[in-house]
Amino acid sequence: MQTETVLLIILAALVAIGVSLFQYVFKKKKKGKLIYVLSFLRFLGVFSILLLIINPKFSKTTYSIEKPNLVLLVDNSSSVKQNDDELQAILSTFKSSENIMDRFNVETYTFGENLKSGDSLDYKEKFTDINRSLSALQEVYKRKKTAFVLISDGNQTIGRDYTFNPDNSKNPVYTITVGDTTRYEDVGIGNINTNKFAFLKNKYPLETYVTYQGEGSVSTNVSIRVNGKNVFTEKVNLSKSNNLKTIETTIDANSVGIKSIVVSVEALANEKNLINNTREATVEVIDEKTSIALISNVLHPDLGTLKKAIESNEQREVTILKPTATLKQLEEVDLFLLYEPTSTFNNIFEFISNRQSNYIVFTGVNTDYNYLNKVQNDFNIEIGYPVQEVFGTVNTVFSKFDITDFDITDFPPLYSDAGPLTINTSNEILINTEIRGVDINSPMLTVIDDNTWKKAIWTGSGIWKWRMQSYRNGGDFQNFDKFFGKLMRYMSGNSKRDRLNLQYSPLYEGSSTALISATYFDETFVFDPNASINIDVRNKETDKELTLPMILKNGYYEVDLTNLLPGAYTFKVYVGEENVSKTGNFVISDFDLEKQFISSDYRKMATLAQNTGGKNYFTANHVNLPEELSASDVFVPIQKSSENIVSLIDFRILLALIMSSFTIEWFIRKYNGLT
């Protein structure tokens, strides 16, 4: 408390004594105990008022020593497992240094893909992201004086380049590079880019690249094997200045199933790291050939035209049948094309109706419209019209599939004796009809889709002339054939929804997470969060089986199979107490991204240290770093003082004291009749 405050308190006491004595002693001739009591109450009230005005305070100053922080960031990825002795020695050097412990607050973190607190090392991290971990710590310590020590081999497998790490904290990063820093001559295969699925008898693309690390020039061979059979070989020449070669090819999908693709590059004479000379991928070849039946009772050039146009895609096969086709022939059909139907098609329509198979009706001058109107309820065709030329115009706002590249400009007319077409259900017109340049508001081609059953009707024969005109216009049949291909793909598509749906990859690299997810719906197709879904997994080589439950996530079920050993597996996902299941195959490859490196990248570690104002060290001279940090003038403890100012008296107590003293004085005066 300051001297001025003490003097003011003394002065306030004297003033309060003077006021009370003047009022009750000097002015009163009668003396007694009552006068002294009233004098004391008056003194207490006046003194409390003056004390409230003065508001005396006292302060207390405390002193503390704030040490700078020393953050040890240790690599815990599998690539440094062989350098465990070096890492432990470095940590021991810092922890056993008395100067470090006296001068710094030491914090230790480990990292791989994510950052963890503590110094426990197990080397199970499958990825290394130096930038992410370092940026997170720099954000935490950016307002504090901190020295960062990064202990790693410098090889980062994911994330941004850490050498350009933005150090917002302006704190230096010291690096200690562990492992072998010798640069060996090496070639390796990069990521393989290809489709997950391919159709039988088609080709699928494959792209990868070969890298070279070394000072000279080398020549080596790159080969691609599918299920052990060599399908591609290329000789590549690489050098220090030309150290990357892209490999591009297409592979034939000759058989159904999961195809194991192995891309490899021949090892160099003195190459030490052979793990990165091979990379694997998988492609599942599926047979989605659509079987289409073209049923007709007449001979017409349109039949051959339709067959050629549709079969221009090898995934579709057209069989021309009579209306008297056997039940066995019909059961193998995915889509029916009914060309100019008559009453002889009765068995065909009955089969289609019972099975609810998708179909397209092509009408012409030989069509029995009375029969066609009776055999179905989706559309009605007016009869009694003469044979006439009809032209088509594309409906540009058709939305079922893309027809923007289909052009029928200058196409010749078709022939039809059908009257206006009335559609009795939801439909979308693809081609409108014009007669003598007038749109008659009747479709030439329209599709009907009620989400479970697709139908279409095409009025007009002579389609073969359209394909010929397409050739005249463009020099090929692409315009016509591509349109029919899209129409067939749409009409043969199955819109039936599955209650159980799976999502998984046919190949999981050893470094990646192997997850299989599933969605399951009840009979009303509402997601069922209470289902009991399990998965049976079997290793094809060992026949070892494993059953696991799938865990409910946010709107789906999931199982983690990351801990499975590399190999080929089959699996079955099934719903308990329900006859609902699905099967699949996948492969876990023996691939570890961390093992692609055999040398430490001390150059990047040195660049990081230089960019942040730090310094790079190696295992051999790492003991110099604790000594340098201890002797540094930058990282010194700081003495800080804090002053705590506290009011001497609580104002609430003073107010209570003032009110009570004056109140008691007033009551005593009134009670004793004093004025």
C-alpha positions in Angstrom: 0.0 0.0 0.0 1.3 3.4 -0.9 2.2 6.0 1.8 -0.2 8.6 0.4 -3.1 6.1 1.0 -2.0 5.5 4.6 -1.9 9.2 5.3 -5.3 9.7 3.8 -6.8 6.9 6.0 -5.2 8.6 9.1 -6.6 12.0 8.0 -10.1 10.4 7.4 -10.0 8.9 10.9 -9.1 12.3 12.4 -11.8 14.1 10.5 -14.4 11.5 11.6 -13.2 11.9 15.2 -13.4 15.6 14.9 -17.0 15.6 13.5 -18.2 13.2 16.2 -16.6 15.1 19.1 -17.8 18.4 17.8 -21.4 17.3 17.5 -21.7 15.2 20.7 -19.0 16.5 23.2 -18.3 20.1 22.5 -21.8 21.2 21.8 -23.4 19.2 24.5 -23.2 20.2 28.1 -24.6 17.0 29.5 -22.2 14.1 29.4 -22.9 10.4 29.8 -22.5 7.0 28.3 -25.2 7.6 25.7 -23.2 10.6 24.3 -20.1 8.4 23.8 -22.1 5.7 22.1 -23.7 8.2 19.7 -20.2 9.7 19.1 -18.8 6.3 18.3 -21.7 5.6 15.8 -21.2 9.0 14.2 -17.5 8.3 13.9 -18.0 4.9 12.4 -20.4 6.2 9.8 -18.3 9.2 8.7 -15.1 7.2 8.7 -16.7 4.5 6.5 -17.9 7.2 4.0 -14.4 8.7 3.8 -12.9 5.2 3.5 -15.2 4.4 0.7 -14.1 7.6 -1.1 -10.4 6.8 -0.6 -10.9 3.2 -1.7 -7.5 1.9 -0.4 -5.8 -0.8 -2.4 -2.6 -3.0 -2.0 -0.6 -4.8 -4.7 1.4 -8.0 -4.7 4.1 -8.7 -7.2 5.1 -12.3 -8.1 8.0 -13.4 -10.2 8.3 -16.5 -12.5 10.7 -18.0 -15.0 9.2 -18.9 -18.4 11.3 -21.4 -20.3 11.2 -21.7 -24.1 9.6 -24.9 -25.6 11.6 -27.6 -27.3 9.3 -29.9 -29.4 10.7 -33.2 -30.6 8.8 -34.5 -33.6 9.7 -38.2 -34.2 8.9 -40.2 -37.3 6.9 -43.4 -36.4 6.3 -44.8 -39.9 7.4 -48.2 -41.0 10.1 -46.8 -43.3 12.3 -45.9 -40.2 11.8 -49.2 -38.4 15.3 -50.4 -39.3 16.6 -47.1 -37.7 15.1 -47.7 -34.3 18.6 -47.7 -32.6 19.4 -44.3 -34.1 16.0 -42.8 -33.0 16.3 -44.1 -29.5 19.8 -42.8 -29.2 18.7 -39.3 -30.4 15.8 -39.2 -27.9 18.1 -40.4 -25.1 20.6 -37.6 -25.9 18.0 -34.9 -25.4 16.3 -36.5 -22.4 19.7 -37.1 -20.6 20.9 -33.5 -21.3 20.7 -31.5 -18.0 21.2 -28.3 -19.9 18.2 -29.0 -22.2 16.0 -30.0 -19.3 17.0 -26.9 -17.3 16.6 -24.5 -20.2 13.5 -25.9 -22.1 10.1 -27.3 -21.6 10.5 -30.5 -23.6 7.5 -32.0 -25.4 7.7 -35.1 -27.6 5.3 -36.1 -30.4 5.3 -39.0 -32.9 3.7 -38.9 -36.4 2.9 -41.0 -39.4 -0.3 -40.0 -41.2 -1.5 -38.3 -38.0 0.1 -36.6 -35.0 0.2 -38.2 -31.6 1.5 -37.0 -28.2 4.2 -39.0 -26.5 7.4 -40.8 -27.4 6.0 -44.3 -27.8 7.3 -45.8 -31.1 5.9 -48.9 -32.7 6.6 -48.1 -36.4 3.1 -49.3 -37.6 2.2 -46.1 -39.4 1.6 -46.9 -43.1 1.9 -43.3 -44.4 4.1 -40.3 -43.6 2.7 -36.8 -43.7 5.4 -34.5 -42.3 3.8 -31.3 -43.5 0.5 -32.0 -41.7 2.1 -32.8 -38.4 4.5 -29.9 -38.5 1.9 -27.4 -39.5 -0.4 -28.5 -36.7 2.4 -28.0 -34.1 3.4 -24.7 -35.5 -0.1 -23.4 -35.1 -0.2 -24.6 -31.5 3.1 -23.0 -30.6 3.1 -20.0 -32.8 2.7 -17.5 -29.9 5.4 -19.1 -27.9 9.2 -19.2 -28.2 9.7 -22.7 -29.5 12.4 -24.7 -31.2 11.2 -27.7 -33.3 13.4 -30.7 -33.8 12.2 -33.0 -36.7 13.7 -36.5 -36.4 12.9 -38.5 -39.6 14.3 -40.0 -42.8 12.7 -37.2 -44.8 10.6 -39.5 -47.0 7.0 -38.3 -47.2 4.4 -40.5 -48.9 1.3 -38.3 -48.6 0.4 -34.7 -48.2 1.9 -31.4 -49.4 5.7 -31.0 -49.8 6.9 -30.1 -46.4 9.9 -28.1 -47.6 7.5 -25.3 -48.5 5.8 -25.5 -45.1 4.5 -22.0 -44.2 5.9 -21.3 -40.7 3.4 -18.8 -39.3 5.0 -19.1 -35.9 8.4 -17.9 -37.1 10.0 -20.6 -35.0 13.0 -22.4 -36.5 12.9 -26.1 -37.4 16.0 -28.2 -36.7 16.2 -31.5 -38.6 18.0 -34.7 -37.8 18.2 -37.1 -40.7 18.3 -40.8 -39.8 19.1 -43.7 -42.0 21.3 -44.3 -45.0 21.8 -41.1 -47.0 23.6 -42.7 -49.9 21.9 -42.2 -53.2 21.6 -45.5 -55.0 20.8 -46.0 -58.7 17.1 -47.1 -58.8 14.2 -47.6 -61.2 10.6 -48.0 -60.0 7.0 -48.3 -61.2 4.5 -45.5 -60.3 0.7 -45.6 -59.7 -1.3 -47.7 -62.2 -4.3 -46.0 -63.6 -7.0 -48.3 -65.1 -10.7 -49.0 -65.0 -12.2 -50.9 -62.1 -14.4 -52.8 -64.5 -14.3 -53.8 -68.2 -16.7 -55.5 -70.5 -16.0 -58.9 -72.0 -14.4 -58.7 -75.5 -13.7 -55.0 -75.1 -10.4 -53.3 -74.4 -9.6 -51.3 -71.3 -6.8 -48.7 -71.0 -3.8 -48.9 -68.6 -1.4 -46.1 -67.8 1.6 -46.0 -65.5 5.1 -44.5 -65.4 8.6 -45.5 -64.8 11.0 -43.4 -62.7 14.8 -43.4 -62.5 17.1 -42.1 -59.8 20.8 -41.9 -60.6 23.5 -40.0 -62.3 24.0 -42.0 -65.6 21.9 -43.4 -68.4 20.1 -46.8 -68.3 18.0 -48.9 -70.6 15.5 -51.4 -69.3 12.3 -53.3 -70.1 8.8 -52.7 -68.8 6.4 -55.6 -69.0 2.7 -56.1 -68.1 1.3 -59.4 -67.1 -2.4 -60.3 -66.7 -3.0 -63.4 -64.6 0.6 -64.4 -65.2 0.5 -64.0 -69.0 2.7 -61.3 -70.6 0.6 -59.0 -72.7 2.9 -56.0 -73.1 6.6 -55.2 -73.3 8.4 -51.9 -73.9 12.0 -50.9 -73.8 12.6 -47.5 -72.0 15.7 -45.3 -71.9 16.2 -43.1 -68.9 18.8 -40.7 -67.6 19.3 -38.1 -65.0 17.7 -35.4 -67.1 15.0 -37.7 -68.6 14.1 -39.6 -65.5 10.4 -40.4 -66.1 8.7 -42.4 -68.9 4.9 -42.7 -69.2 3.6 -46.2 -70.3 0.2 -46.3 -72.0 -1.5 -49.3 -73.6 -4.9 -51.1 -73.9 -5.5 -54.6 -72.8 -8.0 -57.1 -74.2 -10.8 -58.3 -71.9 -10.9 -61.9 -73.2 -12.5 -63.7 -70.2 -14.8 -63.0 -67.3 -13.4 -62.5 -63.7 -11.0 -60.5 -61.7 -7.8 -60.0 -63.6 -4.5 -59.6 -61.7 -2.4 -57.0 -63.4 1.3 -56.9 -62.6 3.5 -54.1 -64.1 7.2 -54.6 -63.6 10.5 -53.1 -64.7 13.7 -55.1 -65.0 16.2 -54.4 -62.2 19.4 -52.6 -62.9 22.8 -54.3 -62.5 23.6 -52.7 -59.1 20.1 -51.9 -58.0 19.5 -52.3 -54.2 15.8 -51.5 -53.8 13.8 -54.1 -55.8 10.5 -53.6 -54.0 9.4 -50.7 -56.1 10.1 -52.5 -59.4 6.7 -54.1 -59.3 3.2 -52.7 -58.9 -0.2 -54.5 -59.0 -3.7 -53.6 -60.0 -6.9 -55.5 -60.7 -9.7 -55.2 -63.2 -12.9 -57.1 -63.0 -14.1 -58.2 -66.4 -17.9 -58.7 -66.5 -20.1 -60.2 -69.2 -23.0 -57.8 -69.7 -23.9 -59.0 -73.1 -27.5 -58.1 -73.8 -29.6 -60.7 -75.6 -32.1 -59.1 -77.9 -34.8 -61.0 -79.9 -36.0 -59.4 -83.1 -39.4 -61.1 -83.7 -41.0 -60.7 -87.1 -43.4 -62.7 -89.3 -42.3 -60.8 -92.5 -39.1 -60.4 -94.4 -37.9 -56.8 -94.6 -34.6 -54.9 -95.0 -35.2 -53.2 -91.7 -34.5 -56.5 -89.9 -30.9 -56.7 -91.2 -30.4 -53.0 -90.5 -31.6 -53.2 -86.9 -29.4 -56.3 -86.3 -26.2 -54.6 -87.8 -26.8 -51.3 -85.9 -27.4 -53.0 -82.6 -24.6 -55.5 -82.9 -22.1 -52.8 -83.8 -21.5 -52.9 -80.0 -20.2 -56.4 -79.3 -22.0 -56.4 -75.9 -25.3 -56.9 -77.7 -26.4 -59.9 -79.6 -29.5 -59.9 -81.8 -31.4 -63.1 -82.7 -34.1 -63.0 -85.4 -37.1 -65.2 -84.4 -40.5 -66.1 -85.6 -43.6 -65.5 -83.4 -43.6 -69.3 -83.0 -40.3 -69.3 -81.0 -40.0 -71.8 -78.2 -40.3 -70.9 -74.5 -36.6 -71.8 -74.0 -35.6 -69.3 -76.7 -37.7 -66.6 -75.1 -36.4 -67.1 -71.6 -32.9 -66.1 -72.6 -34.0 -62.8 -74.1 -33.4 -59.4 -72.3 -35.2 -57.2 -74.7 -37.9 -57.9 -77.3 -38.1 -56.0 -80.6 -41.6 -56.7 -82.1 -41.5 -55.9 -85.8 -45.0 -55.3 -87.3 -47.0 -57.5 -84.9 -50.1 -59.3 -85.8 -52.4 -61.8 -84.1 -49.7 -64.5 -84.5 -47.7 -62.6 -81.8 -50.3 -63.6 -79.2 -48.0 -66.1 -77.4 -45.1 -63.5 -77.5 -47.3 -60.8 -75.8 -48.5 -63.2 -73.3 -44.9 -64.2 -72.3 -43.9 -60.5 -72.2 -46.8 -59.6 -70.0 -46.3 -62.4 -67.5 -42.6 -61.8 -67.3 -42.9 -57.9 -67.6 -40.0 -57.9 -70.1 -39.0 -54.7 -71.8 -40.0 -54.4 -75.5 -40.2 -52.1 -78.5 -43.0 -52.3 -81.1 -42.1 -51.3 -84.7 -45.2 -50.7 -86.8 -45.5 -50.7 -90.6 -47.9 -51.4 -93.4 -48.3 -55.0 -92.4 -49.2 -54.3 -88.7 -52.6 -55.5 -87.4 -53.6 -52.3 -85.5 -56.8 -53.8 -84.2 -54.9 -56.6 -82.5 -52.2 -54.3 -81.2 -54.7 -52.0 -79.6 -56.4 -54.9 -77.8 -53.3 -56.7 -76.6 -52.0 -53.8 -74.5 -53.4 -50.8 -72.7 -50.5 -48.3 -72.9 -51.3 -46.7 -76.3 -54.0 -46.7 -79.0 -53.5 -46.2 -82.7 -56.2 -44.8 -84.9 -56.9 -47.0 -88.0 -58.2 -46.5 -91.5 -55.4 -44.3 -92.8 -53.7 -44.8 -96.1 -50.0 -45.5 -96.5 -48.1 -42.2 -96.6 -44.6 -40.8 -96.1 -43.8 -39.6 -92.6 -40.8 -37.6 -91.6 -39.1 -37.4 -88.1 -37.9 -34.5 -86.0 -35.8 -35.1 -82.9 -37.2 -33.9 -79.6 -34.2 -31.8 -78.3 -35.6 -31.8 -74.7 -35.7 -35.6 -74.4 -34.3 -36.4 -71.0 -34.0 -40.2 -70.6 -30.6 -40.3 -72.2 -28.3 -38.0 -74.3 -29.3 -37.6 -77.9 -27.6 -34.3 -78.6 -25.3 -35.9 -81.2 -28.2 -37.6 -83.1 -28.9 -35.8 -86.3 -31.6 -36.8 -88.8 -31.4 -33.7 -91.0 -32.2 -34.6 -94.7 -33.2 -38.2 -93.7 -35.7 -39.7 -96.1 -39.3 -40.4 -95.0 -40.6 -43.7 -93.6 -43.8 -45.3 -94.6 -46.8 -45.7 -92.3 -50.5 -46.3 -92.5 -50.9 -45.6 -88.7 -53.2 -42.8 -87.6 -52.5 -40.5 -84.6 -51.1 -42.2 -81.6 -52.7 -41.7 -78.2 -50.6 -42.6 -75.1 -52.6 -43.6 -72.0 -49.7 -43.4 -69.5 -46.6 -41.3 -68.7 -44.2 -41.2 -71.6 -41.6 -39.1 -73.3 -41.4 -38.5 -77.0 -38.0 -39.0 -78.6 -38.9 -38.4 -82.3 -42.0 -36.4 -83.5 -43.9 -37.0 -86.7 -44.3 -34.6 -89.6 -46.3 -35.1 -92.8 -45.7 -32.7 -95.6 -43.8 -30.4 -93.3 -46.6 -30.2 -90.7 -46.2 -31.5 -87.2 -49.2 -33.8 -86.6 -48.7 -33.9 -82.8 -48.2 -37.6 -82.8 -44.9 -39.3 -81.9 -42.9 -41.5 -84.3 -40.9 -42.9 -81.4 -41.9 -42.6 -77.8 -40.8 -44.4 -74.6 -43.0 -45.5 -71.7 -41.3 -46.1 -68.3 -43.2 -46.7 -65.1 -40.0 -47.4 -63.2 -40.4 -51.2 -63.4 -41.3 -51.9 -67.0 -40.0 -50.1 -70.1 -41.9 -50.1 -73.4 -41.5 -48.1 -76.6 -43.3 -47.8 -80.0 -41.9 -46.7 -83.3 -44.4 -46.0 -86.1 -43.0 -46.3 -89.6 -41.1 -48.8 -91.7 -38.1 -48.2 -94.0 -35.6 -47.6 -91.2 -32.9 -49.1 -93.4 -32.9 -45.9 -95.4 -32.0 -43.9 -92.4 -28.8 -45.9 -91.8 -27.9 -45.5 -95.4 -28.4 -41.8 -95.2 -26.3 -41.6 -92.1 -23.4 -43.1 -94.2 -24.0 -40.7 -97.0 -23.8 -37.7 -94.5 -20.8 -38.7 -92.5 -19.0 -41.5 -94.3 -19.9 -44.0 -91.7 -22.8 -45.4 -89.7 -21.8 -43.8 -86.4 -24.6 -41.4 -86.2 -27.3 -44.0 -86.6 -25.6 -46.9 -84.7 -24.6 -44.8 -81.7 -28.3 -43.6 -81.4 -29.5 -47.2 -81.5 -26.9 -48.3 -79.0 -28.1 -45.7 -76.5 -31.7 -46.7 -77.1 -30.9 -50.4 -76.6 -28.9 -49.6 -73.4 -31.8 -47.6 -72.0 -34.5 -50.1 -73.0 -32.6 -53.1 -71.7 -31.6 -51.5 -68.4 -33.1 -53.1 -65.3 -34.7 -50.4 -63.1 -35.3 -53.0 -60.4 -33.9 -51.8 -57.0 -31.9 -54.2 -54.8 -32.5 -54.3 -51.1 -28.9 -55.0 -50.4 -26.2 -53.0 -52.1 -22.4 -53.3 -51.7 -19.6 -50.8 -52.3 -16.0 -52.1 -52.3 -12.8 -52.1 -54.4 -11.5 -55.3 -56.2 -8.0 -54.4 -55.1 -6.7 -53.0 -51.8 -3.0 -52.1 -51.7 -1.3 -53.2 -48.5 -0.9 -49.6 -47.3 -4.5 -48.6 -47.8 -7.6 -49.2 -45.6 -9.7 -52.2 -46.8 -13.3 -51.2 -46.2 -16.5 -52.8 -47.5 -19.8 -50.9 -47.0 -23.4 -52.0 -47.5 -26.8 -50.4 -47.5 -29.9 -52.5 -46.7 -33.6 -51.6 -47.2 -36.7 -53.2 -45.9 -39.5 -54.5 -48.2 -40.8 -50.9 -48.5 -37.3 -49.7 -49.6 -36.7 -47.7 -46.4 -33.2 -47.9 -44.9 -33.2 -50.4 -42.1 -30.9 -49.3 -39.2 -31.7 -52.3 -37.1 -30.6 -55.1 -39.4 -28.1 -57.7 -38.4 -25.6 -57.8 -41.3 -22.6 -60.1 -41.3 -19.8 -60.9 -43.7 -18.0 -64.2 -44.4 -14.5 -63.8 -45.8 -12.5 -66.7 -47.2 -8.8 -66.7 -48.3 -8.6 -68.5 -51.7 -5.1 -69.8 -51.0 -5.5 -71.1 -47.4 -9.3 -71.6 -47.3 -9.2 -69.8 -43.9 -12.6 -68.3 -43.2 -13.5 -65.3 -41.0 -17.0 -64.0 -40.0 -17.4 -60.4 -38.9 -20.4 -58.2 -38.1 -20.9 -55.0 -40.2 -21.1 -51.9 -38.0 -23.8 -49.3 -38.5 -22.4 -46.0 -39.6 -24.2 -42.8 -40.7 -26.7 -44.3 -43.1 -24.8 -47.5 -44.1 -23.0 -50.5 -42.7 -19.3 -51.0 -42.8 -16.6 -53.6 -42.0 -12.8 -52.9 -41.8 -10.7 -55.7 -43.2 -7.4 -53.8 -43.1 -5.8 -56.4 -40.8 -6.2 -59.3 -43.3 -3.0 -60.7 -44.8 -2.2 -60.1 -48.4 -4.0 -62.5 -50.8 -7.1 -63.1 -52.8 -10.4 -63.3 -51.0 -14.0 -64.2 -51.7 -16.8 -62.8 -49.4 -20.5 -63.1 -48.8 -22.6 -60.4 -47.1 -25.9 -61.6 -45.7 -28.7 -60.3 -43.6 -29.6 -62.3 -40.5 -33.1 -63.9 -40.6 -33.6 -62.7 -44.2 -32.9 -64.6 -47.4 -30.9 -61.6 -48.8 -27.2 -61.9 -49.6 -24.5 -60.8 -52.1 -21.1 -62.1 -52.9 -17.9 -60.6 -54.3 -14.1 -60.9 -54.6 -11.2 -58.7 -53.7 -7.4 -58.8 -53.5 -5.1 -57.3 -50.8 -1.7 -56.8 -52.4 1.6 -57.1 -50.6 2.4 -53.4 -51.1 3.9 -51.0 -48.6 4.4 -47.4 -49.8 6.9 -46.8 -47.0 9.1 -49.6 -48.3 9.6 -47.9 -51.7 12.5 -45.9 -50.2 15.9 -47.2 -49.2 17.7 -43.9 -48.8 17.0 -40.9 -46.6 16.1 -37.7 -48.2 18.5 -35.4 -46.4 18.3 -32.8 -49.1 14.6 -32.0 -48.3 15.4 -32.1 -44.6 18.2 -29.6 -45.1 15.9 -27.4 -47.3 13.2 -27.3 -44.6 15.8 -26.3 -41.9 17.2 -23.6 -44.1 13.8 -22.2 -45.0 12.8 -21.9 -41.4 16.0 -20.6 -39.9 17.1 -23.9 -38.5 20.0 -26.3 -39.2 20.2 -29.9 -40.5 22.0 -32.6 -38.6 22.7 -36.3 -39.0 22.8 -39.2 -36.6 26.6 -38.9 -36.4 26.6 -35.3 -35.2 23.2 -35.0 -33.6 24.9 -34.6 -30.1 25.9 -31.1 -31.3 22.3 -29.9 -31.5 21.5 -30.0 -27.7 24.7 -28.2 -27.0 23.9 -25.5 -29.6 20.4 -25.0 -28.4 21.6 -24.8 -24.8 24.1 -22.1 -25.7 21.8 -20.2 -28.0 21.0 -16.6 -27.2 17.7 -16.9 -29.0 16.2 -19.6 -26.6 16.8 -18.2 -23.1 14.5 -18.3 -20.1 12.5 -15.1 -19.5 11.7 -13.7 -16.0 8.2 -12.5 -15.8 6.5 -10.5 -13.1 2.8 -10.2 -12.3 1.3 -7.5 -10.1 -2.0 -8.4 -8.4 -3.9 -5.3 -7.1 -6.6 -6.0 -4.5 -9.1 -3.6 -2.8 -8.4 -3.5 0.9 -12.1 -3.4 1.9 -15.1 -4.8 0.2 -17.4 -1.9 -0.7 -20.5 -4.0 0.2 -19.3 -4.3 3.8 -18.6 -0.5 4.0 -22.1 0.3 2.6 -23.7 -2.1 5.2 -21.6 -0.5 7.9 -22.6 3.0 6.9 -26.3 2.2 6.8 -26.3 0.3 10.0 -24.3 2.9 12.0 -26.5 5.9 10.9 -29.7 3.9 11.4 -28.8 2.8 14.9 -27.8 6.4 15.8 -31.1 7.7 14.5 -33.2 5.2 16.5 -31.2 5.9 19.7 -31.7 9.7 19.2 -35.4 9.4 18.6 -35.9 7.0 21.5 -34.2 9.3 23.9 -35.8 12.5 22.6 -32.6 14.1 21.3 -32.7 16.6 18.5 
